[in-house]
Amino acid sequence: MTESGHPERRCIICRASQPAEQMLRLIVDEDGQIWPDLLHKLPGRGAWHCMSEACLAATNDKRLQVLKRDFSVALPQWNVLSGRITHVLDAQLERMFTRIRRGVATGRDAVMHRLWNNAPVMLLLAGDAGDALTRQVQDAAEKRKQAGHGYTLVLVSDRDWLGRMLGREQVAVAALDSSALAEKLKQYCVWFGRMKVSG
């Protein structure tokens, strides 16, 4: 348990312990197939993956052999499992973005206006947003930080993906107020980006 009382779990790759809420749970079905349990609600015992860049880069069928100690696992299947994780993350992010869509500022002008508010804000910046827009957003966010106002910057894959999540054609930059939901959204966006790189 952490000091705040949250349960900790050990990553099957790096063997480090972290709060369970910050890790991906994996379960094995009766056919030996491994499935991601993103919301930690599926029945049965699970294994845990910390989803760090280093652990994702190190994950392969050989490293998944460790699951055979506790489960009847059919290997190889990392390629299939990585596709399942990416699919589950994409679907969950789509559901989350649908819930918050109305409160999200999209586009340069709307985001710049949002940055003038004092409330903590989370910025989503597409990887293909362009150098000029990226510099402008980062400069404005840095000025905000110097003024003592918090922000979080999350890089997402591209304008098409962010647009799809927000029900638009293309979105290069977006901003939303910080919240518990925004923190979980950030976590899943980071994991999704890492899966796209490792896949």
C-alpha positions as CSV (number, residue, x, y, z in Angstrom):
1,M,0.0,0.0,0.0
2,T,1.1,3.5,-0.7
3,E,1.1,6.2,2.0
4,S,-2.3,7.4,0.7
5,G,-3.7,3.9,1.1
6,H,-3.8,2.9,-2.5
7,P,-2.8,-0.7,-3.3
8,E,0.5,-1.3,-5.1
9,R,1.2,-3.9,-7.8
10,R,4.5,-5.2,-9.3
11,C,5.2,-4.8,-13.0
12,I,5.9,-8.2,-14.7
13,I,8.7,-6.6,-16.8
14,C,10.7,-4.3,-14.5
15,R,9.5,-5.8,-11.2
16,A,9.0,-2.3,-9.7
17,S,6.0,-1.6,-7.5
18,Q,3.6,1.2,-8.3
19,P,0.1,2.2,-7.3
20,A,-2.3,-0.1,-9.2
21,E,-4.3,2.8,-10.6
22,Q,-1.2,3.9,-12.5
23,M,-0.7,0.5,-14.1
24,L,-2.3,-1.7,-16.8
25,R,-3.9,-4.9,-15.5
26,L,-3.6,-8.0,-17.7
27,I,-5.8,-11.1,-17.4
28,V,-5.5,-14.5,-19.0
29,D,-8.7,-16.3,-20.2
30,E,-9.4,-20.0,-20.2
31,D,-7.8,-20.3,-23.7
32,G,-4.5,-18.9,-22.5
33,Q,-5.1,-15.5,-24.3
34,I,-3.9,-12.3,-22.5
35,W,-6.3,-9.4,-22.5
36,P,-5.9,-5.8,-21.2
37,D,-8.2,-4.9,-18.3
38,L,-8.0,-1.1,-18.5
39,L,-10.6,-0.4,-15.9
40,H,-9.5,-3.2,-13.5
41,K,-13.0,-4.7,-13.4
42,L,-12.7,-8.1,-15.1
43,P,-12.9,-11.1,-12.8
44,G,-10.0,-13.3,-11.8
45,R,-6.4,-12.8,-10.9
46,G,-4.3,-10.5,-13.0
47,A,-0.8,-9.5,-13.8
48,W,0.4,-5.9,-14.0
49,H,2.4,-3.8,-16.5
50,C,3.7,-0.3,-15.6
51,M,3.4,0.9,-19.3
52,S,6.7,2.9,-19.0
53,E,8.6,3.5,-22.3
54,A,11.4,1.2,-21.2
55,C,9.1,-1.7,-20.2
56,L,7.1,-1.5,-23.4
57,A,10.3,-1.5,-25.4
58,A,11.4,-4.6,-23.4
59,T,8.1,-6.5,-23.7
60,N,8.2,-9.5,-26.0
61,D,7.0,-13.1,-25.9
62,K,10.2,-14.2,-24.1
63,R,9.5,-11.6,-21.3
64,L,5.9,-12.7,-21.1
65,Q,7.1,-16.3,-20.2
66,V,7.0,-15.1,-16.6
67,L,3.2,-15.4,-16.7
68,K,3.5,-19.2,-17.1
69,R,4.4,-19.4,-13.3
70,D,0.8,-18.4,-12.4
71,F,-1.3,-18.9,-15.6
72,S,-1.8,-21.2,-18.5
73,V,-0.6,-18.8,-21.2
74,A,-0.5,-19.6,-24.9
75,L,2.6,-17.9,-26.4
76,P,3.7,-16.3,-28.6
77,Q,1.1,-13.5,-28.5
78,W,2.7,-10.1,-27.8
79,N,1.9,-8.8,-31.3
80,V,-1.8,-9.7,-30.7
81,L,-1.8,-8.4,-27.2
82,S,-0.2,-5.1,-28.2
83,G,-2.9,-4.6,-30.8
84,R,-5.6,-5.4,-28.1
85,I,-4.1,-2.8,-25.8
86,T,-3.9,-0.2,-28.5
87,H,-7.6,-0.9,-29.5
88,V,-8.9,-0.8,-25.9
89,L,-7.0,2.5,-25.2
90,D,-8.4,4.1,-28.4
91,A,-11.9,3.0,-27.6
92,Q,-11.7,4.2,-23.9
93,L,-10.2,7.6,-25.0
94,E,-13.0,8.0,-27.5
95,R,-15.6,7.5,-24.7
96,M,-13.8,9.9,-22.4
97,F,-13.4,12.6,-25.0
98,T,-17.1,12.3,-25.9
99,R,-17.9,13.0,-22.2
100,I,-15.8,16.2,-22.0
101,R,-16.2,17.5,-25.6
102,R,-18.3,20.5,-24.7
103,G,-15.7,21.8,-22.2
104,V,-12.7,21.5,-24.6
105,A,-11.3,24.6,-26.3
106,T,-10.0,23.7,-29.8
107,G,-7.8,25.7,-32.1
108,R,-5.1,28.3,-31.5
109,D,-7.3,31.3,-30.6
110,A,-9.6,29.4,-28.2
111,V,-6.6,27.7,-26.5
112,M,-4.8,31.0,-26.1
113,H,-7.9,32.5,-24.6
114,R,-8.2,29.5,-22.2
115,L,-4.6,30.0,-21.1
116,W,-5.5,33.5,-19.7
117,N,-7.8,31.8,-17.1
118,N,-6.3,31.2,-13.7
119,A,-7.6,27.6,-13.4
120,P,-5.2,24.8,-14.0
121,V,-5.4,23.7,-17.6
122,M,-4.3,20.6,-19.6
123,L,-3.1,21.2,-23.2
124,L,-3.3,18.6,-25.9
125,L,-0.9,19.2,-28.8
126,A,-0.8,17.1,-31.9
127,G,2.6,15.8,-33.0
128,D,2.1,17.3,-36.5
129,A,0.8,20.7,-35.2
130,G,3.6,22.5,-36.9
131,D,6.7,24.3,-35.5
132,A,5.1,27.8,-35.3
133,L,2.0,26.7,-33.4
134,T,4.0,24.4,-31.2
135,R,6.3,27.3,-30.2
136,Q,3.5,29.7,-29.7
137,V,1.6,27.3,-27.4
138,Q,4.7,26.4,-25.4
139,D,5.7,30.1,-25.0
140,A,2.2,31.0,-23.8
141,A,2.2,28.0,-21.4
142,E,5.6,29.0,-20.1
143,K,4.4,32.6,-19.4
144,R,1.4,31.1,-17.6
145,K,3.7,29.0,-15.5
146,Q,5.9,32.0,-14.6
147,A,2.7,33.8,-13.5
148,G,2.1,31.0,-11.0
149,H,-0.7,29.2,-12.9
150,G,-0.5,25.4,-13.5
151,Y,-0.7,23.6,-16.8
152,T,0.0,20.1,-18.2
153,L,1.2,19.6,-21.8
154,V,0.3,16.3,-23.4
155,L,1.6,15.4,-26.8
156,V,-0.8,13.3,-28.9
157,S,-0.1,11.5,-32.2
158,D,-1.6,13.7,-34.9
159,R,-4.3,16.2,-35.9
160,D,-6.5,13.6,-37.5
161,W,-6.6,11.5,-34.3
162,L,-7.2,14.5,-32.0
163,G,-9.9,15.7,-34.4
164,R,-11.6,12.3,-34.4
165,M,-11.6,12.2,-30.6
166,L,-13.2,15.6,-30.5
167,G,-15.7,15.0,-33.3
168,R,-14.0,17.3,-35.7
169,E,-12.0,17.0,-38.9
170,Q,-8.6,17.9,-37.6
171,V,-7.5,19.5,-34.4
172,A,-3.9,20.7,-33.8
173,V,-4.3,22.0,-30.2
174,A,-6.9,21.7,-27.5
175,A,-7.3,22.8,-23.9
176,L,-9.4,21.6,-21.0
177,D,-9.6,22.4,-17.3
178,S,-7.6,20.1,-15.1
179,S,-9.7,17.5,-13.2
180,A,-9.5,13.8,-12.1
181,L,-11.0,12.8,-15.5
182,A,-8.4,15.0,-17.3
183,E,-5.6,13.2,-15.3
184,K,-6.9,9.8,-16.4
185,L,-7.2,11.1,-19.9
186,K,-3.6,12.2,-19.8
187,Q,-2.5,8.8,-18.6
188,Y,-4.3,7.0,-21.4
189,C,-3.1,9.4,-24.0
190,V,0.5,8.8,-22.9
191,W,0.0,5.1,-22.9
192,F,-1.6,5.2,-26.3
193,G,1.3,7.2,-27.7
194,R,3.8,4.7,-26.3
195,M,1.9,1.8,-27.8
196,K,1.9,3.5,-31.2
197,V,5.7,4.0,-30.9
198,S,6.4,0.5,-29.6
199,G,4.0,-1.2,-32.1
